Structure formats: C-alpha cells, structure tokens
C-alpha cells in the first residue's frame, strides 16, 4: 500500500513548455524576442525581474510595462509502438510592473510575475494515467525593488520576492489491468455476478489533489557595470524559496459503482484526510553581457545556473493517522543545470525594432526517476520579435518562441500497483517504458509606456 500514490503531487511539475524543471523562462514579450536575455540590459521596469540594478539607469520619471504570454504546448509519449498526445489548455504566464524615479540615481518600483506555472493534461485513461493524468500549477510573485546608481557606470539593485501558489493534480489510482484481474477473481469466487463489465483501458479510480501554498519570501539582487559605451556586464541572484502546502484537499473518484464497491474500503480513507507537501523554488544565478557595435544594434548573452539539486525529494504526508500508510518519500534527485541565451536587437527606424534570439535549456531531470508529470529533456528554443512605437513614449511589443525538446527514449517510469500485489503472481512494483517528446509555441504581446 505504501507506494500507491507514487508521484501523486504536482507541485513539482509542469513548466516544461517554457523552461526545464518547472521554471518559467518566458515573461517579457520584448525580451522574449531576444531569447529572454536581460541581465546586462537597461530595461526600465522590466529590469526588476532580470536584474534590479538595471532599473537605476532609467532616465524616465515613470515606466510602466506589461506582457502576457500564451503557451501552447504538446507532450507525446510512445508506448508499445503507439504515440499518445497531451490535450493541454493554453497557459498564460504574465508580468506587469511600474518603476519611478526618486532621485536621478535612485529608482524604485514594483513588479508582479508568474515565475512557475503551466499545465499538462495526458487525459484520464491513457496508458500512463496511473503516473499522471493532468496538472495545473500556478505561482505568483510580487516584488518591490530599489536600485541605486553608485557611480555613472556602476549600479546595484535589490527586490523582495513575496510568492504564493496553487496546484490541482489528477492521477490514476489503480491499474485497469489489475482491476480486471480482481473482477475476474471475484467472479470466480461468486462475489460478483458473471458478466460484470471489465475496465479495459478505463481508469477505475483516480485521485484529485488541490492545495494552496503558504507565502514564501526571498530576495532578487543584482549589479550592473558599464565597461565603456559599448560593453555592459551584469549579474543577478534570486534566492531559493520553499513553497509549503500545509492542508491540501485529497479526493478519490471512481469510474462506476463496481470500482467504488471494490475499492472504497481500501482507499476511501484518503477522502477524509488533508495532506502536506512542499517544493523548492531553487536559487538562480545569471551572468550577462551586452555589446553595442553600433548605435542601433544590441547583442546580448546570458548564462543562467539554476540550483535544481535542491529538489532532491518530495515528501507527502496525510494528516489523518489512519491515512498515514499512504505517506510518500519520493526521490527526485535533480541536478543543477545551465541555460544559455543569446539575442540581438536592431533598430530599423526610430519607431521599429526587430529582434531574434536562441536558448539552449539543459535538463536537470534524473532519468532514473523519470515521470510524465515532468517530461524533462534538453530543449532548443529559437525566438523572434519586434516593437512598434506609434508615439515616442509608447511601445507595442510582439514576440514568438518555439520550444523543441530533443526527446528521451526508452525511459522507465515506476508506479505501485497495490491491487496487483494482492493477486496470485501479482507484484507491487511496476514500470511503464516510453519515449517522450515535447514541443511548444509561445506567442507574446506586451505594452510599455514611459515619460
């Protein structure tokens, strides 16, 4: 029984359309066109996310910006020669912020963004449903910030990150093949009538887990230095935070009365127990450089190092002592990983800029603990974009990013088949072997205004 809920909580999942692990790497429509670079660029209000120190170079009294991104992602899994595809809703990570001048060398602002969040829906009865059916994860951060230009060339900045989130996860609870074996055994014993329908590929029971994480706090700090008129360097650090669900709701649902009659006595206790769980929002260090070979051309490169090693396990505990046998201590064993970004912006006219970029996002996922809740793999992500200024102070920004996962083959995902363990010849440990692919299209639109 103990491993029946392996992988059950989805707080750890689902940013795969935009970044490895569960980190969102597309928030700004303007910078999205440049491969989402920005650590060594002077971006006004948007610098609060990329590097608060960049805000100190702002030459406006007030700068307001906002972006919305539409993540249209698809995951595929090949099992026994057949491909299965996700049916995902469109996710909409966003960022909005405002920055203003206190003095010429001191700026302040506030930013709201979604650092983690996406969704994945493998559908209720695909062959891997016992591992994952669907997940919706949303996190939000509000960040007040200050930036100080110490000298004409050097600035520092800091922001307080205040984050919270929610999760809604569904996963299969019992393997249909084991359920059918159980029904056949009960028919043979005369405990079910002959002709009781089997489940085939239909998931007989599923569990839904919903929870809201408590508020967590961290810091976002950075520095920026103009080497000369052409070269600028920057560094940014976002601290680790831990999101904790202290009283999430668990609910079991059944496909029909047959499943309910057989399983309720074994798993129904879950309905009366809340659960606790937690996930890390890992520390991120980013180094960047930008170069202006001419006045209307900007080239940028960022290298981001994410401390995914902090995500070594996932502990899930039910508060009702009668449901404690379902507690989980799941090994994740992620490794720290790099993402590399390059981008360029060219000013065609005073009103029109064009952009292009490319991201290489390396996977932190340990294949020994692979799960379709996080179909991790290295991803290549080209992007394009442009800005149009109908009036000098107003910019309308559009970009598009394509995410191409390199795929992983022949990976084994483990699950616990507690019904099968009770049958002659049954085994509590089962695996699903599959090939996985992911891809996504991410259009973005943004508006900024300054004076």
GIGIGI-V757149 format. One record per pair of residues at least 24 apart in sequence whose ideal C-beta (glycine too) atoms are under 8 Angstrom apart, sorted by the first residue. I is the first residue (numbers start at 1). J is the second residue. Records with the same first field share a line. If there is no record, write none. Layout:
BEGIN
I: J, J
END
This chain:
BEGIN
1: 266, 325, 326, 418
2: 325, 326, 327, 416
3: 328, 415, 416, 418, 428, 429
4: 173, 267, 326, 416, 418
5: 171, 173, 207, 316, 326, 328, 416
6: 131, 328, 330, 414, 415, 416
7: 131, 132, 171, 330, 371, 373, 415
8: 169, 171, 207, 209, 316, 328
9: 167, 169, 209, 248, 275, 277, 314, 316, 328
10: 132, 135, 136, 137, 167, 168, 169, 209, 373
11: 137, 165, 167, 211, 213, 243, 245, 277, 278, 279, 314
12: 279, 311, 314, 332, 373, 374
13: 120, 132, 135, 137, 373, 374
14: 117, 118, 119, 120, 135, 136, 137, 373, 374
15: 116, 117, 118, 137
16: 73, 75, 118, 120, 374, 375, 376, 405, 438, 440
17: 71, 72, 73, 91, 118, 403, 438, 440, 442
18: 69, 71, 93, 118, 403, 440, 442
19: 339, 361
20: 306, 308, 337, 339, 361, 362, 363, 364, 365, 376, 377, 378, 379
21: 282, 306, 308, 311, 334, 337, 364, 365, 374, 376
22: 116, 118, 137, 374
23: 115, 116, 282, 284, 306
24: 93, 114, 115, 116, 117, 118
25: 339, 359, 361, 381
26: 69, 71, 93, 401, 442, 444
27: 67, 69, 93, 94, 95, 113, 114, 115
28: 65, 67, 95, 444, 446
29: 67, 68, 69, 385, 397, 398, 399, 444, 445, 446
30: 65, 67, 355, 385, 387, 395, 397, 399, 446, 448
31: 343
32: 67, 69, 357, 383, 385, 399, 400, 401, 442, 444
33: 343, 345, 354, 355, 356, 357, 383, 384, 385, 386, 397, 398, 399, 400
34: 300, 343, 344, 345, 355, 356, 357, 383, 385
35: 300, 302, 341, 342, 343, 356, 357, 358, 359, 381, 383
36: 302, 341, 343, 357, 359, 383, 401
37: 288, 290, 300, 301, 302, 341, 342, 343, 357
38: 288, 300, 302
39: 222, 234, 235, 236, 286, 287, 288, 302
40: 224, 232, 233, 234, 288, 289, 290, 300, 302
41: 232, 234, 288, 290, 298, 300
42: 224, 232
44: 99, 448, 450
45: 97, 98, 99, 109, 111, 448
46: 95, 97, 448
47: 99, 147, 157
48: 97, 99, 109, 110, 111, 143, 145, 157, 159, 220
49: 95, 97, 111, 113, 143, 220
50: 236, 286
51: 157, 222, 223, 224, 234, 235, 236, 286, 288
52: 145, 146, 147, 157, 158, 159, 220, 221, 222, 236
53: 147, 155, 156, 157, 222, 223, 224, 234, 236
54: 147, 155, 157, 222, 224, 234
55: 99, 107, 109, 145, 147, 157
56: 105, 106, 107, 147, 148, 149, 155, 156, 157, 224
57: 149, 155, 224
58: 99, 101, 107
60: 101, 450, 451
61: 100, 101, 451
62: 98, 99, 100, 101, 450, 451
63: 98, 99, 100, 109, 448, 449, 450
64: 97, 98, 448, 449, 450
65: 95, 96, 97, 98, 446, 447, 448, 449
66: 94, 95, 96, 97, 446, 447, 448
67: 94, 95, 96, 397, 444, 445, 446
68: 92, 93, 94, 444, 445, 446
69: 93, 94, 442, 443, 444
70: 442, 443, 444
71: 118, 440, 442
72: 440, 441, 442
73: 118, 120, 403, 438, 439, 440
74: 438, 439, 440
75: 120, 122, 372, 375, 436, 437, 438
76: 436, 437, 438
77: 122, 126, 128, 372, 375, 434, 435, 436
78: 434, 435, 436
79: 127, 128, 432, 433, 434
80: 127
84: 122, 126, 127, 128
86: 120, 121, 122, 123
87: 121, 123
88: 119, 120, 121
89: 119, 121, 136
91: 117, 118, 119
93: 117, 118
99: 145
104: 149
105: 148, 149, 150
106: 146, 147, 148, 149
107: 146, 147
108: 144, 145, 146, 147
109: 144, 145, 147
110: 142, 143, 144, 145
111: 141, 142, 143, 145, 159
112: 140, 141, 142, 143
113: 140, 141, 143
114: 138, 139, 140, 141
115: 139, 141, 163, 281
116: 165, 281
117: 165
120: 372, 373, 375
122: 372
124: 170, 172, 203, 206
125: 172, 176, 201, 202, 203
127: 201, 432
128: 372, 413, 432, 434
129: 171, 172, 203, 206
130: 171, 172, 173, 174, 175, 203, 415, 417, 432
131: 171, 172, 371, 372, 373, 413, 415, 432
132: 169, 171, 371, 372, 373
133: 170, 171, 172, 203, 206
134: 169, 170
135: 167, 168, 169, 170, 373
136: 167, 168, 169
137: 165, 166, 167
138: 165, 166, 167
139: 163, 164, 165, 213, 243, 281
140: 164, 165
143: 220
145: 220
152: 226
153: 225, 226, 227
154: 223, 224, 225, 226
155: 223, 224, 225
156: 221, 222, 223, 224
157: 221, 222, 223, 224
158: 219, 220, 221, 222
159: 219, 220, 221
160: 217, 218, 219, 220
161: 217, 218, 219, 220, 238, 239, 241
162: 215, 216, 217
163: 215, 216, 217, 218, 241, 243, 281
164: 212, 213, 214, 215, 216, 243
165: 212, 213, 243
166: 210, 211, 212, 213
167: 209, 210, 211, 213, 245, 248
168: 208, 209, 210
169: 208, 209, 210
170: 206, 207, 208, 209
171: 206, 207
172: 203, 205, 206
173: 203, 204, 205, 206, 207, 252, 263, 267
174: 203, 204, 205, 259, 263, 417, 418, 419
175: 415, 417, 419, 420, 430
176: 200, 201, 202, 203, 204
177: 420
178: 417, 419, 420, 423, 426
179: 204, 259, 262, 419
181: 419, 420, 423, 426
182: 262, 419, 422, 423
183: 258, 262
185: 423
186: 262
192: 258
196: 258
197: 258
199: 255, 259
202: 255
203: 255
204: 254, 255, 256, 258, 259, 263
205: 252, 253, 254, 255, 259, 263, 267
206: 252, 253
207: 250, 251, 252, 253, 270
208: 250, 251, 252, 253
209: 248, 249, 250, 251, 275
210: 248, 249
211: 245, 247, 248, 249, 275, 277
212: 245, 248
213: 243, 244, 245
214: 243, 244, 245, 246
216: 241, 242, 243, 244, 281
217: 241
218: 281
229: 292
230: 291, 292, 293
231: 289, 290, 291
232: 289, 290, 291
233: 287, 288, 289
234: 287, 288, 289, 290
235: 285, 286, 287, 288
236: 284, 285, 286, 288
237: 283, 284, 285, 286
238: 283, 284
239: 283
240: 280, 281, 282, 283, 307, 310
241: 280, 281
242: 278, 279, 280, 281
243: 278, 279, 280, 281
244: 276, 277, 278
245: 275, 276, 277, 278
246: 276
247: 274, 275, 276, 319
248: 274, 275, 276, 277
249: 274
250: 274, 275, 318
266: 418
269: 320, 322, 323
270: 318, 323, 326
272: 320, 323
273: 318, 319, 320, 322, 323
274: 318, 319, 320
275: 316, 317, 318, 319
276: 316, 317, 319
277: 314, 315, 316, 317
278: 315
279: 311, 314
280: 310, 311
282: 306, 307, 308, 309, 310, 311
283: 307, 310
295: 347
296: 346, 347, 348
297: 344, 345, 346, 347
298: 344, 345, 346
299: 342, 343, 344
300: 341, 342, 343, 344, 345
301: 340, 341, 342, 343
302: 340, 341, 342
303: 338, 339, 340, 341
304: 338, 339, 340, 341
305: 336, 337, 338
306: 336, 337, 338, 339, 364
307: 336
308: 334, 335, 336, 337, 364
309: 334, 335, 336
310: 334
311: 364
330: 369
331: 369
332: 366, 369
333: 366, 368, 369
334: 364, 365, 366
335: 364, 366
336: 364
337: 362, 363, 364
338: 362
343: 383
350: 389
351: 388, 389, 390
352: 386, 387, 388, 389
353: 386, 387
354: 384, 385, 386
355: 383, 384, 385, 386, 387, 399
356: 382, 383, 384, 385
357: 382, 383, 384
358: 382, 383
359: 383, 401
367: 408, 411
370: 408, 411, 412, 413
371: 413
372: 413, 434, 436
375: 405, 408, 436, 438
376: 408
377: 405, 406, 407, 408, 436, 438
378: 405, 406
379: 403, 404, 405, 406, 438
380: 404, 406
385: 444
393: 449, 450, 451
394: 447, 448, 449
395: 447, 448, 449
396: 445, 446, 447
397: 444, 445, 446, 447, 448
398: 443, 444, 445, 446
399: 443, 444
400: 441, 442, 443, 444
401: 440, 441, 442, 444
402: 439, 440, 441, 442
403: 438, 439, 440, 441, 442
404: 439
405: 436, 437, 438, 439
407: 435, 436, 437
408: 435, 436
409: 435
410: 435
411: 435, 436
END
